[in-house]
Amino acid sequence: MITIGSTIFLELQEMKEFEKKTVRFRCRLVDRADSIYVVDYPINEETSKPSFFFDGTEFRAWFVASDDAVYAFDTEIIGRRKGNIPVLLLKDPGKDKYIRIQRRNYVRVETTADVAVHPINKEFPPFTTVTIDISGGGCAILIPADTYLPESGELNLWLVLHMQSGDIVYVKAYCKIVRVFKPRPDARLRASLQFLDVDERDQQKIIRYCFERQLAVRRKSEL
């Protein structure tokens, strides 16, 4: 399911200024044993510096498996080893405790993210709106009243993504208009867009945003 050398992402809830904030780290799987993941010291994704933790520190962990699905689970530090490369020992709760998230390129979540829509060659006036849903391959947007959008063609889209860490990420995507439609006669117009060209790093941000949203829904359902 996970191979040596794979990246494991760790999320830690911290209190800052009386508010909970999710801090994210990444580490590399260097070995494994029965019920144990052996990883190098986690790197804080915000500061890019190694982080140090006490035994018993609990995390929500996740990784992308060989089947291209994302698996999440709760874990904690149960020890450490010294050597040429200092490592931490993470508890592996077992596959039956993993939460499987559908294939990462097709994770579609309902969310209202702010977007700016711009034409390629002045085919329509630019406008701002919100998404209905987002996935790694595209999104659906609401079309404001009295706003024109052609039923086919291409456009530039700017997405504003609010990550769990508190960061605000701006992503630009070159999109194809798949269709413009109303789900019901009395509903507002909406458009389905396919991402044709997105910077690889930006696409990873979109996928992570979708994963965070889906994981948040899973957590609520567990309560």
C-alpha positions as CSV (number, residue, x, y, z in Angstrom):
1,M,0.0,0.0,0.0
2,I,2.8,2.4,0.9
3,T,6.4,1.9,-0.2
4,I,9.7,2.9,1.4
5,G,10.6,6.4,0.4
6,S,7.0,7.6,0.2
7,T,6.0,10.9,1.8
8,I,3.7,10.8,4.8
9,F,1.9,14.1,5.7
10,L,1.2,14.9,9.4
11,E,-1.3,17.3,10.7
12,L,-1.2,18.7,14.2
13,Q,-3.8,20.9,16.0
14,E,-2.2,23.8,17.8
15,M,-3.8,26.6,19.8
16,K,-2.6,30.1,18.7
17,E,-4.2,33.2,19.9
18,F,-7.1,31.2,21.4
19,E,-7.9,29.6,18.0
20,K,-7.2,26.2,16.8
21,K,-4.8,26.0,13.8
22,T,-3.8,23.1,11.7
23,V,0.0,22.8,11.3
24,R,1.2,20.5,8.5
25,F,4.4,18.6,8.3
26,R,5.9,16.1,5.8
27,C,8.2,13.2,6.4
28,R,9.7,10.3,4.5
29,L,9.0,6.6,5.3
30,V,12.5,5.0,5.7
31,D,11.5,1.6,7.2
32,R,8.5,-0.2,8.7
33,A,7.9,-3.0,11.1
34,D,4.9,-4.6,12.8
35,S,2.5,-1.7,13.6
36,I,5.3,0.8,13.2
37,Y,6.2,3.4,10.6
38,V,9.8,4.5,10.8
39,V,10.1,8.1,9.4
40,D,12.7,10.8,9.2
41,Y,12.2,14.0,11.2
42,P,9.1,15.9,10.0
43,I,9.6,19.1,8.1
44,N,7.2,22.0,8.8
45,E,5.7,22.9,5.5
46,E,5.3,26.6,6.4
47,T,8.9,27.1,7.7
48,S,10.7,24.3,5.8
49,K,12.5,23.5,9.0
50,P,12.8,20.2,10.9
51,S,10.4,19.9,13.8
52,F,10.9,18.0,17.1
53,F,8.2,16.4,19.2
54,F,7.7,14.5,22.4
55,D,6.7,10.9,22.6
56,G,2.9,10.6,22.7
57,T,2.3,13.6,20.3
58,E,-0.8,12.7,18.3
59,F,-1.3,13.5,14.6
60,R,-3.7,12.9,11.8
61,A,-1.6,11.4,9.0
62,W,-2.2,10.7,5.4
63,F,-0.3,9.4,2.3
64,V,-1.0,8.7,-1.4
65,A,-0.8,4.9,-1.9
66,S,0.3,2.9,-4.9
67,D,-3.3,2.7,-6.1
68,D,-3.3,6.5,-6.3
69,A,-5.9,6.8,-3.5
70,V,-5.3,8.8,-0.3
71,Y,-5.4,7.0,3.0
72,A,-5.7,8.9,6.3
73,F,-5.4,7.6,9.9
74,D,-4.7,8.8,13.5
75,T,-1.2,8.1,14.8
76,E,1.2,9.1,17.6
77,I,4.9,9.1,18.2
78,I,5.9,6.0,20.2
79,G,9.6,6.3,20.2
80,R,12.8,7.4,18.3
81,R,16.1,6.0,17.2
82,K,19.5,7.6,16.9
83,G,21.9,6.8,14.1
84,N,23.3,8.2,10.9
85,I,19.8,9.5,10.3
86,P,17.7,10.1,13.4
87,V,14.2,8.7,13.0
88,L,10.8,8.7,14.7
89,L,8.6,5.7,15.3
90,L,4.9,6.3,14.4
91,K,2.2,4.0,15.4
92,D,0.5,2.2,12.5
93,P,-3.1,1.6,13.7
94,G,-3.7,-1.1,11.0
95,K,-5.4,-1.0,7.7
96,D,-8.9,-1.4,9.3
97,K,-8.4,2.0,10.9
98,Y,-7.5,3.8,7.6
99,I,-9.9,6.1,5.9
100,R,-9.8,5.7,2.2
101,I,-10.4,8.8,0.1
102,Q,-11.3,8.2,-3.5
103,R,-8.7,8.5,-6.3
104,R,-7.1,11.9,-5.8
105,N,-7.5,13.2,-9.3
106,Y,-11.3,12.7,-9.1
107,V,-12.0,13.9,-5.6
108,R,-14.9,16.3,-6.0
109,V,-16.1,18.4,-3.1
110,E,-18.9,20.8,-2.7
111,T,-17.5,24.1,-1.7
112,T,-18.0,27.9,-2.3
113,A,-14.5,29.3,-3.1
114,D,-14.2,32.7,-4.6
115,V,-13.2,32.8,-8.3
116,A,-12.5,35.4,-11.0
117,V,-13.4,34.5,-14.5
118,H,-11.6,36.2,-17.5
119,P,-11.9,35.8,-21.2
120,I,-9.1,34.8,-23.5
121,N,-9.9,37.3,-26.3
122,K,-12.7,39.6,-24.9
123,E,-15.4,37.0,-25.7
124,F,-17.3,38.2,-22.6
125,P,-16.8,40.7,-19.8
126,P,-14.8,39.4,-16.8
127,F,-16.7,38.6,-13.6
128,T,-16.4,37.3,-10.1
129,T,-18.4,34.5,-8.6
130,V,-18.1,31.3,-6.4
131,T,-17.7,27.7,-7.1
132,I,-20.3,25.0,-6.5
133,D,-17.8,22.2,-6.4
134,I,-14.1,21.6,-7.2
135,S,-12.0,18.6,-8.1
136,G,-8.4,18.1,-9.3
137,G,-9.7,18.1,-12.9
138,G,-12.2,21.0,-12.9
139,C,-14.9,22.9,-11.1
140,A,-18.5,24.1,-11.4
141,I,-19.3,27.8,-10.9
142,L,-22.4,29.9,-10.5
143,I,-23.0,32.5,-13.2
144,P,-24.3,35.8,-11.7
145,A,-27.5,37.3,-13.0
146,D,-27.2,39.4,-16.1
147,T,-23.8,37.9,-16.8
148,Y,-23.0,36.4,-20.2
149,L,-20.8,33.3,-20.6
150,P,-20.6,31.4,-23.9
151,E,-21.7,27.8,-24.0
152,S,-18.3,26.7,-25.3
153,G,-14.8,28.0,-25.6
154,E,-11.9,28.6,-23.2
155,L,-11.2,31.0,-20.3
156,N,-8.8,31.9,-17.5
157,L,-9.9,31.2,-14.0
158,W,-8.3,32.4,-10.7
159,L,-9.3,30.4,-7.6
160,V,-9.0,31.6,-4.0
161,L,-8.5,28.6,-1.7
162,H,-8.6,28.9,2.1
163,M,-6.5,26.1,3.5
164,Q,-6.9,24.5,6.9
165,S,-3.5,26.0,7.9
166,G,-5.0,29.4,7.6
167,D,-3.1,30.2,4.4
168,I,-4.9,31.7,1.4
169,V,-3.7,30.2,-1.9
170,Y,-4.3,31.7,-5.3
171,V,-4.4,29.4,-8.3
172,K,-4.6,30.2,-12.0
173,A,-6.1,27.7,-14.4
174,Y,-6.7,27.7,-18.1
175,C,-10.1,26.1,-18.6
176,K,-12.5,24.6,-21.2
177,I,-16.2,25.4,-20.9
178,V,-17.8,22.0,-20.8
179,R,-21.4,23.2,-20.6
180,V,-23.6,26.0,-19.3
181,F,-26.9,24.8,-17.8
182,K,-29.6,25.1,-15.2
183,P,-30.2,22.1,-13.0
184,R,-33.8,23.2,-12.6
185,P,-35.9,25.8,-14.5
186,D,-36.0,28.1,-11.5
187,A,-32.2,27.7,-10.7
188,R,-29.4,30.1,-11.5
189,L,-27.2,29.3,-14.5
190,R,-24.0,27.4,-13.8
191,A,-21.0,26.3,-15.8
192,S,-18.9,23.2,-15.7
193,L,-15.2,23.9,-16.4
194,Q,-12.4,21.5,-17.1
195,F,-8.8,22.4,-16.2
196,L,-6.7,22.2,-19.4
197,D,-3.5,23.8,-18.1
198,V,-2.6,24.2,-14.5
199,D,0.9,24.5,-13.0
200,E,1.7,21.2,-11.4
201,R,2.3,22.8,-8.0
202,D,-1.0,24.6,-8.2
203,Q,-2.8,21.4,-9.1
204,Q,-1.3,19.8,-6.0
205,K,-2.7,22.7,-4.0
206,I,-6.2,22.1,-5.5
207,I,-6.0,18.4,-4.7
208,R,-4.9,19.1,-1.2
209,Y,-7.7,21.6,-0.7
210,C,-10.2,19.0,-1.9
211,F,-8.7,16.4,0.3
212,E,-8.9,18.7,3.3
213,R,-12.5,19.5,2.6
214,Q,-13.4,15.8,2.2
215,L,-11.5,14.8,5.3
216,A,-13.3,17.6,7.3
217,V,-16.7,16.1,6.2
218,R,-15.5,12.6,7.3
219,R,-14.4,13.9,10.7
220,K,-17.9,15.5,11.2
221,S,-19.6,12.3,10.3
222,E,-17.4,10.5,12.9
223,L,-18.6,12.8,15.7
